[in-house]
């Protein structure tokens, strides 16, 4: 995927032209990220042992060209996911290099994962709007925000209903992330750094791996589905039933057409055989058909 501001430029090649690699699960080397024990350890806490990589992505956020197209509006990942339930989905983001506010780190609205899926539209921004990105129409702009400034190798796990986005990349370098969509809001660091080395924003989001393990153990039942999720699942079931009905009707029509063609072919063969028999036994004295003979 290319940035819309440079996609049609014939002078931009290589890393500067590509901003995303989508669905890299077929690449043996890149898919190793999805099988890392450090990732599976926490993903399994949300999804259980039966894990499926639904969406993979490598983000190479380029320096902004001045058109502000590198910023990503506030959104919920569930808007892009056709599968449910939301509480069985987790998104894992791993920084491939140091990420801060200057190069467009993630910004999240804590606690919004407890809400429902909101309406997404193109943002009403002055300046550039990347047509590949939708944003939430009516989120609270005064909601407290946390900027996830991460070091290389740090990973954040969050719920698909969590409202998040990112700003412009105002540096000359590229911001690289590896993403796995596999379910709920928690962020974990590897615990190697010291507490006094953590920045204030990270303290609010990251926790040591030991604390995270205890947090997962204390969790009881999953939060119940919202009414919106029930409605969405019901619509998906109705759509599946409609597709199944159309499939069976199509199979039935094909079978009936096949039977009719066979009947027509059999009738034609019988007619030809009868005609040949009459011609073979005709003596030339009387009409061919018995009911035409005089008595």
N, C-alpha and C positions, 0 to 999 in steps of 0.2 A: 504494500500500500504506500502511496506517495502523498506528500503534503500537497494540498490543492494549489498552493501558491507557486510551487515549482514543478508540478507534475508535467506540464507541457513544455518545460524548458529543455531545449536540446543540448544545453551546455552543462547540465547537472547530471553526474553519473555516480554510480557506486553508492557508498554509504550516505552521501548527501541527498540522494534521491529517494531512498527507501526509508520509510518511517515505521513500518510494522511488518512483521512476518506472522501471518495468521495460520493457525492449525498446523503446528510443526510436529504433531505426534507421529507422523510418518518418517521423520528424520531421526535416525538412530542416535546420533550424538546429542541433538537438542532434547530429545525425549528423556535422556538420562536425568534431566532436572526433575521430571515428574516422578521418577522412581527413587529419588534420594531418600534414605531413611530419615534424615532430618526434616524433610517435608512430610512424608507419609505419617510420621509419628503424630503430628498435630492434625493433619487432615482426617485421619482415622477417628479422632475424637468426635468429629462432627458427622461424618458419613458412615461410620462403622467400617468393618474390614472389607466390604464389597465396594471398592472405589473405582470410579470411571472418570477419565479425563474428558470432560465435555467440550472444553474450549481452551486452546493454548495460544499464546501470543508473546512475541518478543517486540518490545517497544523501543524504538530508536528515535527519541524526541529530538528533532533538529533545532539549531538556533533559530529563533524567530526572525523572519525576513523583514519584519516591520509591519506586516499586515495582521499581526495578532492571531494568526491561524494555528499557532502551536498550543494555545490554551485550550483546556478541556472544561466545558461547563459542568456545574454540579449535576450529578445524575445518579441513578441506581442501576447496578448491573442486571438486576432482575428484568429490567425493561428489554434487554436484549436476549433473555433466556426464554425459550418456549417450554421448558420443563419445570416441574414442580415436584415436591413441596420446597419452599424457600429454605426451610430450616434443615434441609439435607444437602444444601449447596454451600461450599466455601470457596472463597477466592484467595489465592496465595500470590502475593507480589514479592519478588526478590530483587533487591537492588544489585545491579551488575557493576556499579561504581558509586562513589559518594553522591548523594542527592541532597539538595538544600533548596531554599526558597528562590535562590538566584536562577537555578536551572530547571525550575518548575516541579518541585516535589509535590507529592499528594497532599491534599487538604481534606479533612473529614469533619463531619458534624457528629460528635459522639452522641449515642443514644437513639439516633434516627433509625437504627435497624429494628427498633420495636414498633415502628409505624407500619404503614401500608404502602403499596406501590402507587406512586404518584404519576400524574400525566406528564409526558415528555414532549417537548416541542423544540423547534430551532430557537436558540436564545435571541432575545431582542437586544443585541449589542451594537454599539457604535463601532465601526471599523470592521475587521475581518471576522467572518463566521465560517468555521469549517463545516461544510455540508455533511461530513461523515459523523458528526457528533450531535446528539440531542441533549437537551438540558431540561431540568424540572421547571415547570411553569410557576408553581406557587410555594416554594419552600421559604422558610423564615430567614431573611438575610441577616437578622440580628442574633441568630443562634450561635453559641460559642463554637469556635473553630480550633482545630489542632492541625498544625503543619507537621507532617511526618518527615523530618530530616533524618536520613538513614545513611549508614555507612555501607561500604561494599560487602555484600553477603547477608545483610540484614533482610529478614522476611516479615511481612505483615499478613495476617489472616483476617478476613473480614466477611461479614454477612452480605448477601447480594442486595439487601434493602438499605444498607448503609449509604447515606448520601455523601458523595465524595467527588472530587475533581482535581484539577491541577492548573497552575498558572503558566505564563509564558516562559520559555527558555531564553533568558537574557544573557547567556554566556556564549562564547564562540564554540563550545564543545557540545557533545551529544549526551543526552540523558538516557541511559539504557536500563530497561526493566525486563524481567522475565515473568510471565503471568500464567497461572494455572487456575482454571475455573473447575473446581471439584467440590464450608458452608457457614459460618456464623462469625460474629464480631469479636475477635480477640487478636492481639498482636504479640508476637514473641520474638525476643532477641536471644542470641546464643549464650548470653551470660558471661562472656569473656572479659568485657570491659568493666571498669570500675564504676561505682555509682557516681563518684564526683566528676567523672568524665562525660556523663550523660547531660545532654542539654535539657533545658526546662520543658520544652515541648515534648521531647521524647519520654520524659518521666511520666507524663499523663497517659501515654499510650502503651509503651513497651513495658514488659515485665520479664524477670529472669525465667529461664526455662523451668526451674524447680517450682516457682510460684505458679506458672502456667499449668503445670501438671496437676498441682493441688486444686487449682481453679476448675479444671476439667473434671476431676474426681468429685468435687462438691456439686457439680451440676446434676440435677435430677431429670425430670421429664423435659422433653423439648417443649418450647412454647407452643400453644395451640395455634392452629391455622386461623388466619383472619377470614372475614367474610369475602373479601376480594379474592383471596386464594381459592376458597371453595367455589366461588362463581367461575373463576378461570379454569379450575379443574373440571367443573361440570361442562363448560363450553368445549373443552378439549375432548371429553368423553362423547359429547353429542356429535362433534365433528368426526371423531373416529367411527362412531356408529353410522353416520351418514356415508362416510367413505366405504365402510364395509357393505352397506346396503347397495350402493352404486356398483360395487365390485360384483356382488352376487347377481344383480340384475343384468350386468354385462355378460357374466358367464352364462346365465340362463338364456339370454337372447342369442348368444353364439351357439349354444347347444340346440336351440330350436331351429335356427337357420341351417345348422348342419343336418338335422333330421329332415328338414324340408328338401334340402338339396339331394339327400340320399333317396328320398321318396320319388322325387322327380326323375332322377337317374334310373331308378328301378322301373318306373313306369315307362320310360322311353325305351329301355332295353326290352321289356315285355312286348311293347308295341312293335318294335322292329322284328323280334322273333316271330310274332304272330303274322306279320306281313310276309316275312320270308317263307313261312310254312304255307300260306295261301298261294303264293306265287309258284311254289314247288309243286303243289298238288292241283293246279288249275289245268283243265283239259282243253281249254280254248273254245268250247262249245257253248258254254253258258256264262253268264256274268260271274265274276269272281266270288261274290258274296252269296251265300245260300238264300238269303231272304230276297234276292233279286231274281231268282230263277222262277220261271213260270210253272205252274202246276197243272 
